Amino acid sequence: MRSCGVFTLTRVASANMTRILMYHNFSMAGETGPDAVSTADLRRQLAYLRRHFNVVSLPGVIERLNTGKPQDRLTVALTIDDGRRNCFEFLFPLLKEFEIPATFFVVSSFIRGDDWIWTDKVLWLSEQPSRPRELSSDRIEASFANLNRLRPETRTASINAIAAQMAVSIPVQAPPKYAPCSWSELREMADSGLMEIGSHTVTHPILASITEQESWNELTLSRAQIEEGLGRPVVSFCFPNGKHGDYRQSQLRQVRDAGYAGAVVAEFGMVANGQDPYELPRIGVSGQSDVLSFSKSLDGVEYYQARLQKSCRLQTR
Ligand SMILES: [Zn+2]
């Protein structure tokens, strides 16, 4: 498909839509993992972006949506979720080298060192030799789906029960792979003018699992804590997990009322002019994204395939 020009064709056809990329973890060249993108792969991806796209900042994309101004052609914005230190260590030097902007969504209690992220605790448990069947690679997604539905205190009790059953204790501090950035590292990135720091809540709850008052607190307190830590305004928000069903319509309004200019989710898609700036779809990039799958999603092939499959399903109903 690539050699016969399909990629170029879909790239041109989707030129008016903005792509927002979603990253989570990074590792050094030669180190591979299911989630972490190595610096060798990153370098190839950033070079591809530089060659074929116009890399812009997320606040710029959101501002255009809020003011009704069309996006420039072939625009891409980069986002990274959660606040882990591997972003500062591995991605940030490359952002400086390529002069590419990005937005880093951080969990404020994680940066403050109050606790580490519950999803990482589950992943850490899944890496231990005594892991139960429910945390094996083929079942962990289903286990996350179950945990996502629980209220935070029940979820914590469930995770602690798994650890007790495994006879391990969850470390108080995040192990190095899951460690957070410090405030000074975040400030250094923000001061470079390349990295926007956005909010990803205080404790990373699935918003659909908590009350309206609790989600309001997560939205406003995380914003206040990050603004205090950085000494700069926070304007972008990222929904934890971010799939349909992980948040309510009323919480999209809460994000706006809390003073954010826009928000991203984790549903796959591209951003068209006129789209709701508080529910922006993204394109996920993982350690398993090779050059072909990266360009396939970036160039719009995956987007048109998904649309075609949807219309085929509708026609066969
Ligand atoms: Zn997250």
py3Dmol code that shows the C-alpha trace and the ligand (Angstrom):
import py3Dmol

protein = """\
ATOM      1  CA  MET A   1       0.000   0.000   0.000  1.00  0.00           C
ATOM      2  CA  ARG A   2       2.822   2.290   0.941  1.00  0.00           C
ATOM      3  CA  SER A   3       4.734   1.729  -2.307  1.00  0.00           C
ATOM      4  CA  CYS A   4       1.656   2.345  -4.483  1.00  0.00           C
ATOM      5  CA  GLY A   5       1.078   5.716  -2.815  1.00  0.00           C
ATOM      6  CA  VAL A   6      -1.920   4.963  -0.583  1.00  0.00           C
ATOM      7  CA  PHE A   7      -0.161   6.556   2.385  1.00  0.00           C
ATOM      8  CA  THR A   8       0.487   9.760   0.444  1.00  0.00           C
ATOM      9  CA  LEU A   9      -3.098   9.758  -0.817  1.00  0.00           C
ATOM     10  CA  THR A  10      -4.675   9.422   2.623  1.00  0.00           C
ATOM     11  CA  ARG A  11      -2.214  11.968   4.054  1.00  0.00           C
ATOM     12  CA  VAL A  12      -3.370  14.525   1.487  1.00  0.00           C
ATOM     13  CA  ALA A  13      -7.062  13.566   1.913  1.00  0.00           C
ATOM     14  CA  SER A  14      -6.824  14.089   5.687  1.00  0.00           C
ATOM     15  CA  ALA A  15      -4.572  17.152   5.522  1.00  0.00           C
ATOM     16  CA  ASN A  16      -7.159  19.429   7.139  1.00  0.00           C
ATOM     17  CA  MET A  17      -7.371  17.265  10.241  1.00  0.00           C
ATOM     18  CA  THR A  18      -4.952  17.515  13.167  1.00  0.00           C
ATOM     19  CA  ARG A  19      -3.341  14.396  14.594  1.00  0.00           C
ATOM     20  CA  ILE A  20      -2.701  14.320  18.348  1.00  0.00           C
ATOM     21  CA  LEU A  21      -0.209  11.620  19.294  1.00  0.00           C
ATOM     22  CA  MET A  22      -0.404   9.907  22.703  1.00  0.00           C
ATOM     23  CA  TYR A  23       2.769   8.561  24.339  1.00  0.00           C
ATOM     24  CA  HIS A  24       3.277   7.127  27.832  1.00  0.00           C
ATOM     25  CA  ASN A  25       6.798   5.754  28.407  1.00  0.00           C
ATOM     26  CA  PHE A  26      10.269   5.970  26.896  1.00  0.00           C
ATOM     27  CA  SER A  27      13.424   3.882  27.155  1.00  0.00           C
ATOM     28  CA  MET A  28      17.005   4.040  25.923  1.00  0.00           C
ATOM     29  CA  ALA A  29      17.940   2.715  22.476  1.00  0.00           C
ATOM     30  CA  GLY A  30      18.102  -1.078  22.458  1.00  0.00           C
ATOM     31  CA  GLU A  31      15.728  -1.463  25.399  1.00  0.00           C
ATOM     32  CA  THR A  32      12.351  -2.786  24.370  1.00  0.00           C
ATOM     33  CA  GLY A  33       9.074  -3.105  26.224  1.00  0.00           C
ATOM     34  CA  PRO A  34       5.423  -3.321  25.269  1.00  0.00           C
ATOM     35  CA  ASP A  35       4.714   0.264  26.230  1.00  0.00           C
ATOM     36  CA  ALA A  36       8.008   2.200  26.219  1.00  0.00           C
ATOM     37  CA  VAL A  37       9.167   3.773  22.955  1.00  0.00           C
ATOM     38  CA  SER A  38      12.960   3.540  22.640  1.00  0.00           C
ATOM     39  CA  THR A  39      15.036   6.602  21.759  1.00  0.00           C
ATOM     40  CA  ALA A  40      16.028   4.873  18.490  1.00  0.00           C
ATOM     41  CA  ASP A  41      12.365   4.525  17.445  1.00  0.00           C
ATOM     42  CA  LEU A  42      11.588   8.008  18.745  1.00  0.00           C
ATOM     43  CA  ARG A  43      14.322   9.510  16.627  1.00  0.00           C
ATOM     44  CA  ARG A  44      12.863   7.841  13.509  1.00  0.00           C
ATOM     45  CA  GLN A  45       9.345   8.994  14.433  1.00  0.00           C
ATOM     46  CA  LEU A  46      10.354  12.619  15.047  1.00  0.00           C
ATOM     47  CA  ALA A  47      12.294  12.653  11.770  1.00  0.00           C
ATOM     48  CA  TYR A  48       9.167  11.346   9.982  1.00  0.00           C
ATOM     49  CA  LEU A  49       7.070  14.097  11.579  1.00  0.00           C
ATOM     50  CA  ARG A  50       9.574  16.747  10.600  1.00  0.00           C
ATOM     51  CA  ARG A  51       9.646  15.498   7.008  1.00  0.00           C
ATOM     52  CA  HIS A  52       5.902  15.161   6.370  1.00  0.00           C
ATOM     53  CA  PHE A  53       4.063  17.266   8.952  1.00  0.00           C
ATOM     54  CA  ASN A  54       3.839  20.605  10.670  1.00  0.00           C
ATOM     55  CA  VAL A  55       4.362  19.890  14.387  1.00  0.00           C
ATOM     56  CA  VAL A  56       2.352  22.356  16.488  1.00  0.00           C
ATOM     57  CA  SER A  57       1.569  22.842  20.180  1.00  0.00           C
ATOM     58  CA  LEU A  58      -1.652  21.437  21.661  1.00  0.00           C
ATOM     59  CA  PRO A  59      -2.689  24.832  23.156  1.00  0.00           C
ATOM     60  CA  GLY A  60      -2.403  26.268  19.637  1.00  0.00           C
ATOM     61  CA  VAL A  61      -4.729  23.566  18.264  1.00  0.00           C
ATOM     62  CA  ILE A  62      -7.202  24.158  21.109  1.00  0.00           C
ATOM     63  CA  GLU A  63      -7.127  27.928  20.646  1.00  0.00           C
ATOM     64  CA  ARG A  64      -8.034  27.557  16.977  1.00  0.00           C
ATOM     65  CA  LEU A  65     -10.942  25.269  17.871  1.00  0.00           C
ATOM     66  CA  ASN A  66     -12.143  27.747  20.505  1.00  0.00           C
ATOM     67  CA  THR A  67     -11.954  30.724  18.127  1.00  0.00           C
ATOM     68  CA  GLY A  68     -13.266  28.942  15.019  1.00  0.00           C
ATOM     69  CA  LYS A  69     -10.049  29.462  13.091  1.00  0.00           C
ATOM     70  CA  PRO A  70      -9.183  26.487  10.811  1.00  0.00           C
ATOM     71  CA  GLN A  71      -6.104  24.415  11.598  1.00  0.00           C
ATOM     72  CA  ASP A  72      -3.089  24.658   9.311  1.00  0.00           C
ATOM     73  CA  ARG A  73      -2.633  21.750   6.910  1.00  0.00           C
ATOM     74  CA  LEU A  74      -0.924  18.536   8.035  1.00  0.00           C
ATOM     75  CA  THR A  75      -0.605  19.463  11.689  1.00  0.00           C
ATOM     76  CA  VAL A  76       0.454  17.082  14.465  1.00  0.00           C
ATOM     77  CA  ALA A  77       0.625  17.708  18.227  1.00  0.00           C
ATOM     78  CA  LEU A  78       2.492  15.459  20.676  1.00  0.00           C
ATOM     79  CA  THR A  79       1.178  14.497  24.119  1.00  0.00           C
ATOM     80  CA  ILE A  80       2.635  12.337  26.891  1.00  0.00           C
ATOM     81  CA  ASP A  81       0.580  11.011  29.811  1.00  0.00           C
ATOM     82  CA  ASP A  82       1.177  10.521  33.522  1.00  0.00           C
ATOM     83  CA  GLY A  83       4.390  12.357  34.563  1.00  0.00           C
ATOM     84  CA  ARG A  84       7.067   9.660  34.607  1.00  0.00           C
ATOM     85  CA  ARG A  85      10.721  10.666  34.673  1.00  0.00           C
ATOM     86  CA  ASN A  86      11.570   8.698  31.510  1.00  0.00           C
ATOM     87  CA  CYS A  87       9.940  11.563  29.566  1.00  0.00           C
ATOM     88  CA  PHE A  88      12.513  14.021  30.907  1.00  0.00           C
ATOM     89  CA  GLU A  89      15.341  11.541  30.495  1.00  0.00           C
ATOM     90  CA  PHE A  90      14.688  10.198  26.997  1.00  0.00           C
ATOM     91  CA  LEU A  91      12.142  12.336  25.135  1.00  0.00           C
ATOM     92  CA  PHE A  92      13.060  15.853  26.224  1.00  0.00           C
ATOM     93  CA  PRO A  93      16.633  15.819  24.767  1.00  0.00           C
ATOM     94  CA  LEU A  94      15.163  14.773  21.406  1.00  0.00           C
ATOM     95  CA  LEU A  95      12.457  17.451  21.532  1.00  0.00           C
ATOM     96  CA  LYS A  96      15.260  20.001  21.950  1.00  0.00           C
ATOM     97  CA  GLU A  97      17.297  18.486  19.127  1.00  0.00           C
ATOM     98  CA  PHE A  98      14.330  18.444  16.704  1.00  0.00           C
ATOM     99  CA  GLU A  99      12.790  21.653  18.141  1.00  0.00           C
ATOM    100  CA  ILE A 100       9.433  19.942  18.494  1.00  0.00           C
ATOM    101  CA  PRO A 101       6.802  21.071  21.042  1.00  0.00           C
ATOM    102  CA  ALA A 102       4.787  18.668  23.224  1.00  0.00           C
ATOM    103  CA  THR A 103       2.326  18.580  26.132  1.00  0.00           C
ATOM    104  CA  PHE A 104       3.067  16.513  29.248  1.00  0.00           C
ATOM    105  CA  PHE A 105      -0.018  15.590  31.308  1.00  0.00           C
ATOM    106  CA  VAL A 106       0.983  14.957  34.904  1.00  0.00           C
ATOM    107  CA  VAL A 107      -0.787  13.432  37.933  1.00  0.00           C
ATOM    108  CA  SER A 108      -0.160  16.031  40.637  1.00  0.00           C
ATOM    109  CA  SER A 109      -0.002  13.712  43.717  1.00  0.00           C
ATOM    110  CA  PHE A 110       2.548  11.591  41.811  1.00  0.00           C
ATOM    111  CA  ILE A 111       4.833  14.591  41.163  1.00  0.00           C
ATOM    112  CA  ARG A 112       4.414  15.701  44.794  1.00  0.00           C
ATOM    113  CA  GLY A 113       5.614  12.252  45.917  1.00  0.00           C
ATOM    114  CA  ASP A 114       2.394  11.563  47.859  1.00  0.00           C
ATOM    115  CA  ASP A 115       1.874   8.231  46.098  1.00  0.00           C
ATOM    116  CA  TRP A 116       2.640   6.518  42.799  1.00  0.00           C
ATOM    117  CA  ILE A 117       0.058   5.800  40.128  1.00  0.00           C
ATOM    118  CA  TRP A 118      -2.266   2.878  40.893  1.00  0.00           C
ATOM    119  CA  THR A 119      -2.142   1.546  37.326  1.00  0.00           C
ATOM    120  CA  ASP A 120       1.666   1.307  37.630  1.00  0.00           C
ATOM    121  CA  LYS A 121       1.302  -0.630  40.895  1.00  0.00           C
ATOM    122  CA  VAL A 122      -0.809  -3.190  39.011  1.00  0.00           C
ATOM    123  CA  LEU A 123       1.814  -3.363  36.241  1.00  0.00           C
ATOM    124  CA  TRP A 124       4.566  -3.744  38.843  1.00  0.00           C
ATOM    125  CA  LEU A 125       2.628  -6.627  40.479  1.00  0.00           C
ATOM    126  CA  SER A 126       2.243  -8.235  37.034  1.00  0.00           C
ATOM    127  CA  GLU A 127       6.056  -8.241  36.676  1.00  0.00           C
ATOM    128  CA  GLN A 128       6.660 -10.167  39.914  1.00  0.00           C
ATOM    129  CA  PRO A 129       7.396 -13.926  39.768  1.00  0.00           C
ATOM    130  CA  SER A 130       4.410 -14.753  41.995  1.00  0.00           C
ATOM    131  CA  ARG A 131       1.893 -12.901  39.814  1.00  0.00           C
ATOM    132  CA  PRO A 132      -1.565 -14.484  39.783  1.00  0.00           C
ATOM    133  CA  ARG A 133      -3.267 -15.686  36.564  1.00  0.00           C
ATOM    134  CA  GLU A 134      -5.447 -12.525  36.442  1.00  0.00           C
ATOM    135  CA  LEU A 135      -2.328 -10.372  35.900  1.00  0.00           C
ATOM    136  CA  SER A 136      -0.843 -12.487  33.066  1.00  0.00           C
ATOM    137  CA  SER A 137      -0.353 -10.658  29.768  1.00  0.00           C
ATOM    138  CA  ASP A 138      -3.505 -12.131  28.187  1.00  0.00           C
ATOM    139  CA  ARG A 139      -5.732 -11.236  31.162  1.00  0.00           C
ATOM    140  CA  ILE A 140      -4.367  -7.947  32.429  1.00  0.00           C
ATOM    141  CA  GLU A 141      -6.545  -5.803  30.136  1.00  0.00           C
ATOM    142  CA  ALA A 142      -9.660  -7.524  31.502  1.00  0.00           C
ATOM    143  CA  SER A 143      -8.374  -6.992  35.052  1.00  0.00           C
ATOM    144  CA  PHE A 144      -7.850  -3.278  34.346  1.00  0.00           C
ATOM    145  CA  ALA A 145     -11.373  -3.082  32.905  1.00  0.00           C
ATOM    146  CA  ASN A 146     -12.715  -4.516  36.187  1.00  0.00           C
ATOM    147  CA  LEU A 147     -10.566  -2.234  38.368  1.00  0.00           C
ATOM    148  CA  ASN A 148     -11.581   0.823  36.305  1.00  0.00           C
ATOM    149  CA  ARG A 149     -15.197   0.354  37.335  1.00  0.00           C
ATOM    150  CA  LEU A 150     -14.477   0.344  41.088  1.00  0.00           C
ATOM    151  CA  ARG A 151     -14.570   3.309  43.403  1.00  0.00           C
ATOM    152  CA  PRO A 152     -11.001   4.372  44.377  1.00  0.00           C
ATOM    153  CA  GLU A 153     -11.111   2.936  47.933  1.00  0.00           C
ATOM    154  CA  THR A 154     -12.485  -0.429  46.700  1.00  0.00           C
ATOM    155  CA  ARG A 155      -9.930  -0.456  43.870  1.00  0.00           C
ATOM    156  CA  THR A 156      -7.058   0.174  46.323  1.00  0.00           C
ATOM    157  CA  ALA A 157      -8.373  -2.610  48.601  1.00  0.00           C
ATOM    158  CA  SER A 158      -8.499  -4.982  45.582  1.00  0.00           C
ATOM    159  CA  ILE A 159      -4.927  -4.148  44.551  1.00  0.00           C
ATOM    160  CA  ASN A 160      -3.710  -4.619  48.142  1.00  0.00           C
ATOM    161  CA  ALA A 161      -5.568  -7.948  48.313  1.00  0.00           C
ATOM    162  CA  ILE A 162      -3.774  -9.147  45.148  1.00  0.00           C
ATOM    163  CA  ALA A 163      -0.416  -8.119  46.662  1.00  0.00           C
ATOM    164  CA  ALA A 164      -1.267  -9.944  49.926  1.00  0.00           C
ATOM    165  CA  GLN A 165      -2.263 -13.056  47.990  1.00  0.00           C
ATOM    166  CA  MET A 166       1.116 -12.860  46.182  1.00  0.00           C
ATOM    167  CA  ALA A 167       2.908 -12.325  49.526  1.00  0.00           C
ATOM    168  CA  VAL A 168       4.629  -9.157  48.282  1.00  0.00           C
ATOM    169  CA  SER A 169       4.442  -5.620  49.603  1.00  0.00           C
ATOM    170  CA  ILE A 170       3.994  -2.788  47.149  1.00  0.00           C
ATOM    171  CA  PRO A 171       6.962  -0.370  47.537  1.00  0.00           C
ATOM    172  CA  VAL A 172       6.087   2.975  49.115  1.00  0.00           C
ATOM    173  CA  GLN A 173       8.210   4.824  46.538  1.00  0.00           C
ATOM    174  CA  ALA A 174       7.791   4.099  42.832  1.00  0.00           C
ATOM    175  CA  PRO A 175      10.561   1.788  41.478  1.00  0.00           C
ATOM    176  CA  PRO A 176      12.891   3.625  39.006  1.00  0.00           C
ATOM    177  CA  LYS A 177      10.964   2.526  35.898  1.00  0.00           C
ATOM    178  CA  TYR A 178       7.792   4.101  37.330  1.00  0.00           C
ATOM    179  CA  ALA A 179       9.406   7.103  39.053  1.00  0.00           C
ATOM    180  CA  PRO A 180       7.964  10.622  38.635  1.00  0.00           C
ATOM    181  CA  CYS A 181       9.601  13.785  37.313  1.00  0.00           C
ATOM    182  CA  SER A 182      10.547  16.306  39.968  1.00  0.00           C
ATOM    183  CA  TRP A 183       9.099  19.828  39.957  1.00  0.00           C
ATOM    184  CA  SER A 184      12.497  21.208  38.893  1.00  0.00           C
ATOM    185  CA  GLU A 185      12.618  18.816  35.909  1.00  0.00           C
ATOM    186  CA  LEU A 186       9.109  19.880  34.925  1.00  0.00           C
ATOM    187  CA  ARG A 187      10.120  23.555  35.277  1.00  0.00           C
ATOM    188  CA  GLU A 188      13.208  22.979  33.146  1.00  0.00           C
ATOM    189  CA  MET A 189      11.066  21.453  30.396  1.00  0.00           C
ATOM    190  CA  ALA A 190       8.434  24.210  30.645  1.00  0.00           C
ATOM    191  CA  ASP A 191      11.145  26.923  30.662  1.00  0.00           C
ATOM    192  CA  SER A 192      12.544  25.553  27.380  1.00  0.00           C
ATOM    193  CA  GLY A 193       9.362  26.803  25.712  1.00  0.00           C
ATOM    194  CA  LEU A 194       8.905  23.373  24.114  1.00  0.00           C
ATOM    195  CA  MET A 195       6.945  21.538  26.814  1.00  0.00           C
ATOM    196  CA  GLU A 196       3.509  22.529  28.035  1.00  0.00           C
ATOM    197  CA  ILE A 197       2.574  20.911  31.360  1.00  0.00           C
ATOM    198  CA  GLY A 198      -1.100  19.924  31.599  1.00  0.00           C
ATOM    199  CA  SER A 199      -3.208  18.244  34.281  1.00  0.00           C
ATOM    200  CA  HIS A 200      -4.044  14.536  34.471  1.00  0.00           C
ATOM    201  CA  THR A 201      -5.928  14.842  37.835  1.00  0.00           C
ATOM    202  CA  VAL A 202      -4.593  14.526  41.396  1.00  0.00           C
ATOM    203  CA  THR A 203      -4.823  10.715  41.817  1.00  0.00           C
ATOM    204  CA  HIS A 204      -5.644   9.291  38.345  1.00  0.00           C
ATOM    205  CA  PRO A 205      -9.170   8.056  39.176  1.00  0.00           C
ATOM    206  CA  ILE A 206     -11.464   6.882  36.388  1.00  0.00           C
ATOM    207  CA  LEU A 207     -13.818   9.868  36.536  1.00  0.00           C
ATOM    208  CA  ALA A 208     -16.933   7.765  35.827  1.00  0.00           C
ATOM    209  CA  SER A 209     -16.222   5.873  39.082  1.00  0.00           C
ATOM    210  CA  ILE A 210     -16.357   8.955  41.338  1.00  0.00           C
ATOM    211  CA  THR A 211     -18.971  11.557  42.302  1.00  0.00           C
ATOM    212  CA  GLU A 212     -19.381  14.966  40.667  1.00  0.00           C
ATOM    213  CA  GLN A 213     -17.939  16.671  43.739  1.00  0.00           C
ATOM    214  CA  GLU A 214     -14.926  14.345  43.736  1.00  0.00           C
ATOM    215  CA  SER A 215     -14.206  14.913  40.054  1.00  0.00           C
ATOM    216  CA  TRP A 216     -14.541  18.673  40.557  1.00  0.00           C
ATOM    217  CA  ASN A 217     -11.925  18.415  43.331  1.00  0.00           C
ATOM    218  CA  GLU A 218      -9.610  16.332  41.085  1.00  0.00           C
ATOM    219  CA  LEU A 219      -9.897  18.936  38.304  1.00  0.00           C
ATOM    220  CA  THR A 220      -9.419  22.044  40.416  1.00  0.00           C
ATOM    221  CA  LEU A 221      -6.890  20.799  42.985  1.00  0.00           C
ATOM    222  CA  SER A 222      -4.569  19.240  40.353  1.00  0.00           C
ATOM    223  CA  ARG A 223      -4.621  22.504  38.424  1.00  0.00           C
ATOM    224  CA  ALA A 224      -3.823  24.538  41.556  1.00  0.00           C
ATOM    225  CA  GLN A 225      -1.028  22.163  42.630  1.00  0.00           C
ATOM    226  CA  ILE A 226       0.655  22.132  39.206  1.00  0.00           C
ATOM    227  CA  GLU A 227       0.341  25.909  38.852  1.00  0.00           C
ATOM    228  CA  GLU A 228       1.911  26.341  42.286  1.00  0.00           C
ATOM    229  CA  GLY A 229       4.717  23.883  41.494  1.00  0.00           C
ATOM    230  CA  LEU A 230       5.524  25.471  38.137  1.00  0.00           C
ATOM    231  CA  GLY A 231       4.565  29.100  38.624  1.00  0.00           C
ATOM    232  CA  ARG A 232       2.709  29.052  35.291  1.00  0.00           C
ATOM    233  CA  PRO A 233      -0.916  28.610  34.213  1.00  0.00           C
ATOM    234  CA  VAL A 234      -2.285  25.164  33.354  1.00  0.00           C
ATOM    235  CA  VAL A 235      -4.741  25.170  30.440  1.00  0.00           C
ATOM    236  CA  SER A 236      -4.981  21.579  29.132  1.00  0.00           C
ATOM    237  CA  PHE A 237      -6.519  18.483  30.718  1.00  0.00           C
ATOM    238  CA  CYS A 238      -6.273  14.759  29.989  1.00  0.00           C
ATOM    239  CA  PHE A 239      -8.931  12.227  31.096  1.00  0.00           C
ATOM    240  CA  PRO A 240      -7.518   9.169  32.957  1.00  0.00           C
ATOM    241  CA  ASN A 241      -7.833   6.115  30.696  1.00  0.00           C
ATOM    242  CA  GLY A 242      -9.952   8.353  28.447  1.00  0.00           C
ATOM    243  CA  LYS A 243     -12.158   5.783  26.700  1.00  0.00           C
ATOM    244  CA  HIS A 244     -15.925   6.187  26.186  1.00  0.00           C
ATOM    245  CA  GLY A 245     -17.475   5.212  29.502  1.00  0.00           C
ATOM    246  CA  ASP A 246     -14.482   6.434  31.546  1.00  0.00           C
ATOM    247  CA  TYR A 247     -16.143   9.839  32.033  1.00  0.00           C
ATOM    248  CA  ARG A 248     -19.619  11.365  31.998  1.00  0.00           C
ATOM    249  CA  GLN A 249     -20.957  14.185  29.779  1.00  0.00           C
ATOM    250  CA  SER A 250     -21.367  16.316  32.913  1.00  0.00           C
ATOM    251  CA  GLN A 251     -17.614  15.949  33.554  1.00  0.00           C
ATOM    252  CA  LEU A 252     -16.778  17.359  30.106  1.00  0.00           C
ATOM    253  CA  ARG A 253     -18.637  20.481  31.254  1.00  0.00           C
ATOM    254  CA  GLN A 254     -16.810  20.406  34.591  1.00  0.00           C
ATOM    255  CA  VAL A 255     -13.452  20.526  32.766  1.00  0.00           C
ATOM    256  CA  ARG A 256     -14.563  23.704  30.996  1.00  0.00           C
ATOM    257  CA  ASP A 257     -16.028  25.207  34.181  1.00  0.00           C
ATOM    258  CA  ALA A 258     -12.771  24.459  36.047  1.00  0.00           C
ATOM    259  CA  GLY A 259     -11.033  26.860  33.657  1.00  0.00           C
ATOM    260  CA  TYR A 260      -9.293  24.517  31.210  1.00  0.00           C
ATOM    261  CA  ALA A 261      -9.189  25.573  27.548  1.00  0.00           C
ATOM    262  CA  GLY A 262      -9.515  21.997  26.243  1.00  0.00           C
ATOM    263  CA  ALA A 263      -9.030  18.287  26.958  1.00  0.00           C
ATOM    264  CA  VAL A 264      -7.853  15.082  25.313  1.00  0.00           C
ATOM    265  CA  VAL A 265      -9.245  11.543  25.559  1.00  0.00           C
ATOM    266  CA  ALA A 266      -7.807   8.207  24.423  1.00  0.00           C
ATOM    267  CA  GLU A 267     -10.335   7.249  21.731  1.00  0.00           C
ATOM    268  CA  PHE A 268      -8.694   6.846  18.337  1.00  0.00           C
ATOM    269  CA  GLY A 269      -9.308   9.593  15.787  1.00  0.00           C
ATOM    270  CA  MET A 270      -8.184  12.832  14.173  1.00  0.00           C
ATOM    271  CA  VAL A 271      -9.332  16.348  15.021  1.00  0.00           C
ATOM    272  CA  ALA A 272     -11.548  18.038  12.428  1.00  0.00           C
ATOM    273  CA  ASN A 273     -12.276  21.756  12.337  1.00  0.00           C
ATOM    274  CA  GLY A 274     -15.337  22.487  14.486  1.00  0.00           C
ATOM    275  CA  GLN A 275     -14.700  19.564  16.854  1.00  0.00           C
ATOM    276  CA  ASP A 276     -15.445  19.853  20.606  1.00  0.00           C
ATOM    277  CA  PRO A 277     -12.130  21.026  22.170  1.00  0.00           C
ATOM    278  CA  TYR A 278     -12.994  19.203  25.414  1.00  0.00           C
ATOM    279  CA  GLU A 279     -13.060  15.678  23.919  1.00  0.00           C
ATOM    280  CA  LEU A 280     -10.154  15.500  21.478  1.00  0.00           C
ATOM    281  CA  PRO A 281      -9.320  12.009  20.151  1.00  0.00           C
ATOM    282  CA  ARG A 282      -5.724  10.846  19.885  1.00  0.00           C
ATOM    283  CA  ILE A 283      -3.520   8.318  18.114  1.00  0.00           C
ATOM    284  CA  GLY A 284      -1.645   6.034  20.515  1.00  0.00           C
ATOM    285  CA  VAL A 285       2.036   5.237  19.990  1.00  0.00           C
ATOM    286  CA  SER A 286       3.560   2.307  21.893  1.00  0.00           C
ATOM    287  CA  GLY A 287       6.822   0.385  21.946  1.00  0.00           C
ATOM    288  CA  GLN A 288       5.240  -1.997  19.462  1.00  0.00           C
ATOM    289  CA  SER A 289       4.591   0.754  16.878  1.00  0.00           C
ATOM    290  CA  ASP A 290       7.118   0.084  14.107  1.00  0.00           C
ATOM    291  CA  VAL A 291       7.797   2.623  11.358  1.00  0.00           C
ATOM    292  CA  LEU A 292       5.079   1.145   9.146  1.00  0.00           C
ATOM    293  CA  SER A 293       2.313   1.170  11.767  1.00  0.00           C
ATOM    294  CA  PHE A 294       3.421   4.663  12.893  1.00  0.00           C
ATOM    295  CA  SER A 295       3.128   6.085   9.372  1.00  0.00           C
ATOM    296  CA  LYS A 296      -0.091   4.113   8.771  1.00  0.00           C
ATOM    297  CA  SER A 297      -1.815   5.852  11.673  1.00  0.00           C
ATOM    298  CA  LEU A 298      -0.159   9.230  11.062  1.00  0.00           C
ATOM    299  CA  ASP A 299      -0.912   9.326   7.346  1.00  0.00           C
ATOM    300  CA  GLY A 300      -4.592   8.522   7.874  1.00  0.00           C
ATOM    301  CA  VAL A 301      -4.691   4.957   6.469  1.00  0.00           C
ATOM    302  CA  GLU A 302      -5.929   3.607   9.820  1.00  0.00           C
ATOM    303  CA  TYR A 303      -8.476   6.441  10.075  1.00  0.00           C
ATOM    304  CA  TYR A 304     -10.046   5.700   6.685  1.00  0.00           C
ATOM    305  CA  GLN A 305      -9.950   1.935   7.340  1.00  0.00           C
ATOM    306  CA  ALA A 306     -11.856   2.506  10.604  1.00  0.00           C
ATOM    307  CA  ARG A 307     -14.436   4.687   8.823  1.00  0.00           C
ATOM    308  CA  LEU A 308     -14.861   2.126   6.056  1.00  0.00           C
ATOM    309  CA  GLN A 309     -15.370  -0.685   8.570  1.00  0.00           C
ATOM    310  CA  LYS A 310     -17.939   1.421  10.422  1.00  0.00           C
ATOM    311  CA  SER A 311     -19.945   2.199   7.266  1.00  0.00           C
ATOM    312  CA  CYS A 312     -19.771  -1.489   6.185  1.00  0.00           C
ATOM    313  CA  ARG A 313     -21.157  -2.512   9.578  1.00  0.00           C
ATOM    314  CA  LEU A 314     -23.994   0.017   9.233  1.00  0.00           C
ATOM    315  CA  GLN A 315     -24.853  -1.201   5.722  1.00  0.00           C
ATOM    316  CA  THR A 316     -24.940  -4.867   6.729  1.00  0.00           C
ATOM    317  CA  ARG A 317     -27.283  -4.242   9.650  1.00  0.00           C
TER     318      ARG A 317
END
"""
ligand_1 = """\
1
ZN
Zn -2.904 8.136 32.611
"""
view = py3Dmol.view(width=600, height=400)
view.addModel(protein, "pdb")
view.setStyle({"model": 0}, {"cartoon": {"style": "trace"}})
view.addModel(ligand_1, "xyz")
view.setStyle({"model": 1}, {"stick": {}})
view.zoomTo()
view.show()
